[in-house]
Amino acid sequence: MTLKIVIDAASPDAPFEQLRAQISGQARSGALPVGHRLPTVRGLAEELGLAANTVAKAYRALEADGVIETRGRNGTFVAPAADAAARELASAARAFAERAHRLGATREEALSAARDATRAAYES
């Protein structure tokens, strides 16, 4: 099993975001199974021709999202992310709904704002 990452220099997305999205997608699809050991930050940076800080930033974002976990000197591994991602999504939705309610938005206004934001995020 190898990590397949392609960084497109012409993409409007920053290299760290391309890396984050590709690892996340492969982990969530099962192409990278739970427990799969990822390359070191320096190793992956060298392989992709990126700065080590770029890879480290992507790894930090993936860890914050619950997609990967770092086990100290043992390395970085694909985490059982489905549950963590579902909890994070539910928490974000709950925070949005509570904030919209405090702002005095109606249910329909809140749903419309969420649809607009989701559409904008997924179409970019």
Phi, psi and chi 1 to 4 in degrees:
 res  aa     phi    psi   chi1   chi2   chi3   chi4
   1 MET       -  122.5  171.3   98.0   16.8      -
   2 THR  -123.0  150.0   59.4      -      -      -
   3 LEU   -77.7  125.6 -176.5   61.9      -      -
   4 LYS  -111.0  106.3  -65.7  177.6  177.7   78.9
   5 ILE  -126.5  134.0  -58.6  -68.0      -      -
   6 VAL  -126.6  120.7  176.2      -      -      -
   7 ILE  -100.0  121.3  -58.0  -60.9      -      -
   8 ASP   -97.6  108.2  178.5    3.0      -      -
   9 ALA   -62.1  -24.4      -      -      -      -
  10 ALA   -87.0   -5.7      -      -      -      -
  11 SER   -69.6  145.0  173.0      -      -      -
  12 PRO   -72.5  -15.5   23.5  -31.1      -      -
  13 ASP   -81.4  139.1  -65.5  -33.5      -      -
  14 ALA   -62.4  150.5      -      -      -      -
  15 PRO   -54.7  -40.1  -28.9   36.5      -      -
  16 PHE   -63.5  -36.2   96.9   88.2      -      -
  17 GLU   -70.3  -38.6  175.3   55.8   24.7      -
  18 GLN   -61.8  -44.1  -67.9  179.0   52.9      -
  19 LEU   -63.7  -47.8  178.9   58.5      -      -
  20 ARG   -57.9  -47.9 -173.4 -149.8   59.3   77.0
  21 ALA   -65.0  -40.2      -      -      -      -
  22 GLN   -69.7  -42.2  -71.2  178.9   52.1      -
  23 ILE   -66.4  -43.2  -68.7  174.6      -      -
  24 SER   -59.7  -47.0 -179.8      -      -      -
  25 GLY   -62.0  -42.2      -      -      -      -
  26 GLN   -68.2  -35.9  -70.3  177.4   39.2      -
  27 ALA   -69.1  -44.0      -      -      -      -
  28 ARG   -70.2  -29.0  -65.9 -173.5 -163.9  -70.7
  29 SER   -82.0  -14.1   74.3      -      -      -
  30 GLY    93.5   -4.9      -      -      -      -
  31 ALA   -61.3  -32.8      -      -      -      -
  32 LEU  -109.8  106.7  -71.7  175.1      -      -
  33 PRO   -72.9  158.1   25.1  -31.6      -      -
  34 VAL   -55.2  133.6  169.7      -      -      -
  35 GLY    91.4   -7.9      -      -      -      -
  36 HIS   -64.0  130.9  176.9   76.5      -      -
  37 ARG   -82.4  127.9 -174.0  175.9 -176.0  170.9
  38 LEU   -88.9  156.9  -63.8  172.7      -      -
  39 PRO   -62.5  158.7  -15.7   25.5      -      -
  40 THR   -64.1  161.1   64.4      -      -      -
  41 VAL   -57.0  -49.6  166.7      -      -      -
  42 ARG   -65.9  -40.2  -73.0 -175.5 -176.0  176.8
  43 GLY   -63.6  -44.9      -      -      -      -
  44 LEU   -69.2  -38.2 -172.7   55.3      -      -
  45 ALA   -60.5  -44.3      -      -      -      -
  46 GLU   -65.0  -43.9 -174.9  176.1  -54.7      -
  47 GLU   -60.9  -38.9 -179.3 -178.5  -32.7      -
  48 LEU   -93.6   -7.0  -62.5  174.1      -      -
  49 GLY    72.3   33.6      -      -      -      -
  50 LEU  -112.3  163.8  -63.1  173.1      -      -
  51 ALA   -72.3  146.2      -      -      -      -
  52 ALA   -59.1  -35.4      -      -      -      -
  53 ASN   -64.0  -31.5  -74.5  -19.4      -      -
  54 THR   -66.2  -46.1  -61.5      -      -      -
  55 VAL   -66.8  -41.8  175.6      -      -      -
  56 ALA   -60.6  -40.2      -      -      -      -
  57 LYS   -63.5  -42.3 -176.6  176.2 -179.5  179.7
  58 ALA   -64.4  -44.5      -      -      -      -
  59 TYR   -61.7  -41.3  -86.0   20.5      -      -
  60 ARG   -62.4  -42.5  -77.6 -168.6  -56.6  -88.0
  61 ALA   -64.6  -41.7      -      -      -      -
  62 LEU   -65.2  -37.7  -71.9  162.1      -      -
  63 GLU   -68.0  -40.7 -168.9  161.1   25.1      -
  64 ALA   -62.8  -32.1      -      -      -      -
  65 ASP   -81.6   -6.6  -69.4  -14.6      -      -
  66 GLY    80.9   14.1      -      -      -      -
  67 VAL   -82.4  -36.8  175.6      -      -      -
  68 ILE  -127.6  164.4   64.0  172.8      -      -
  69 GLU  -138.2  140.6   56.9 -171.0   13.3      -
  70 THR  -100.3  131.1  -58.8      -      -      -
  71 ARG  -113.7   55.2  -59.9  178.2 -169.3  161.8
  72 GLY    58.1 -132.2      -      -      -      -
  73 ARG   -72.1  -11.1  -68.2 -163.1  169.1  -80.3
  74 ASN   -75.3  -19.7  -68.4  -36.1      -      -
  75 GLY   119.5 -168.8      -      -      -      -
  76 THR  -118.2  133.0  -57.4      -      -      -
  77 PHE  -131.7  155.8  -60.5   84.2      -      -
  78 VAL   -70.7  127.7  174.4      -      -      -
  79 ALA   -92.3  158.8      -      -      -      -
  80 PRO   -70.3   85.5   17.2  -20.6      -      -
  81 ALA   -85.3  -20.0      -      -      -      -
  82 ALA   -56.4  -47.0      -      -      -      -
  83 ASP   -67.0  -42.0  -68.8  -20.8      -      -
  84 ALA   -63.9  -42.6      -      -      -      -
  85 ALA   -65.2  -41.0      -      -      -      -
  86 ALA   -64.1  -41.5      -      -      -      -
  87 ARG   -64.9  -42.3  -76.9 -167.5  -54.8  -88.2
  88 GLU   -63.6  -42.0 -179.0   76.0   16.9      -
  89 LEU   -63.7  -44.8 -179.7   60.1      -      -
  90 ALA   -62.8  -39.8      -      -      -      -
  91 SER   -65.6  -42.8  175.3      -      -      -
  92 ALA   -64.3  -41.7      -      -      -      -
  93 ALA   -65.0  -41.7      -      -      -      -
  94 ARG   -63.7  -43.3 -169.8  170.0   33.4 -101.1
  95 ALA   -62.8  -42.3      -      -      -      -
  96 PHE   -61.5  -48.4  167.0   77.9      -      -
  97 ALA   -61.4  -42.8      -      -      -      -
  98 GLU   -64.6  -41.1  -70.8  169.5   -3.3      -
  99 ARG   -66.8  -43.3  179.2   76.5  173.5  136.8
 100 ALA   -60.5  -41.5      -      -      -      -
 101 HIS   -63.9  -44.1 -170.7  -92.0      -      -
 102 ARG   -62.7  -31.3  -78.9 -166.4  -51.2  -88.4
 103 LEU   -76.9   -7.0  -69.9  170.3      -      -
 104 GLY    87.5   12.1      -      -      -      -
 105 ALA   -71.3  145.5      -      -      -      -
 106 THR   -75.0  167.6   66.2      -      -      -
 107 ARG   -58.2  -44.0 -178.3 -177.6  -50.7 -126.6
 108 GLU   -66.6  -38.5  -76.7  -51.7  -48.2      -
 109 GLU   -63.8  -41.7  -71.0  169.4  -25.4      -
 110 ALA   -64.7  -44.9      -      -      -      -
 111 LEU   -63.9  -39.1  -71.4  171.3      -      -
 112 SER   -64.0  -43.4  177.4      -      -      -
 113 ALA   -63.5  -41.1      -      -      -      -
 114 ALA   -65.6  -41.3      -      -      -      -
 115 ARG   -62.6  -43.8  -82.3 -169.0  -63.8  -87.8
 116 ASP   -63.2  -44.5  -69.7  -14.9      -      -
 117 ALA   -66.2  -39.1      -      -      -      -
 118 THR   -66.5  -44.4  -57.7      -      -      -
 119 ARG   -59.0  -44.8 -172.8  177.3  -52.0  110.2
 120 ALA   -64.1  -40.6      -      -      -      -
 121 ALA   -68.9  -37.9      -      -      -      -
 122 TYR   -85.8  -16.9  -78.8   85.2      -      -
 123 GLU   -93.9   -7.9  -69.8  176.0   -0.2      -
 124 SER   -81.2      -   62.1      -      -      -
